[in-house]
Amino acid sequence: MPRSNLAKKILDAGNVPKHVAVIMDGNGRWANRRGQPRSEGHEAGVEAVKAVVQAASVIGVEILTLYTFSVDNWKRPRSEVAAIMRLLYDKARSELNELNQNNVKLIATGHIDGLPVTRRNALKHAIKSTSRNTGLILNLALNYGGRTEILQAVKRIARDVELGKLTISGIDEGLFSSYLYTSGLPDPDLLIRTSGEKRLSNFLLWQTSYTELYITDILWPDFTSDDFFRAVLEFQNRERRFGELSRH
């Protein structure tokens, strides 16, 4: 990807977010406005994913987490869910060479074992095949739900207390975080949501306590690398206080 003027401004500023998360919303509405099946919107959204992955790599983002499929998405029409699962399977296979060429390491966050077996195996193969890459970490939140993640962490901690592996006094934020799907990853610095909706939609509820939010009306399939750069530029112009008083 050619380096744009926006990318240069970001790199000149220096404080590039280490971890960016994205709620990729608006695929269905994009398709509806064009009189197309919703599956066409998801297909078009893949191009936006590729653009944002490249843009994140250009400016040195270390981790890009994409809200790919929620636990609540199973409630959608079966035909749409099947189309999304098929798209995941197809892209996990067809984009693997490009991920490796660009030194992208693929990981997944969520209840991966709850995915259909063929889709799960394709994903696991892609994860294994990119495991030695040292560039951008592309984290797909799949079959993911923030409340489910927290509840599972609580149950695992309770079990370890019962087994004597933990004491209640030893439970703190750091330990709790280590029981989450995202164990080992830093919390997102920036969360981007497309399509104008102003909610978290059960995404990274624990991890986004001090994350900067950027909401745009752009539907996900229309979201470009420059749109991503604009979100990062706005992040760079904000003062993150983490509960402290302003330094100005």
Buried (B, 14 or more C-beta within 10 A) or exposed (E): EEEBEBBEBBEEBEEBBBBBBBBBBBBBBBBEEEEBBBBBBBBBBBBBBBBBBBBBBBBBBBBBBBBBBBBEBEEBEEEBBEBBBBBBBBBBEEBBEEBBEBEBBBBBBBBBEEBBEEBBEBBBEBBEBBEEBEBBBBBBBBBBBBEBBBEBBEEBBEEBBEEEEBEEEEBEEEEBBEBBBBEEBEBBBBBBBBBEEEEBBBBBBBBBEEBBBBBBEBBBBBBBBBBBBBBBBBBBEEEEEEEEEEEE
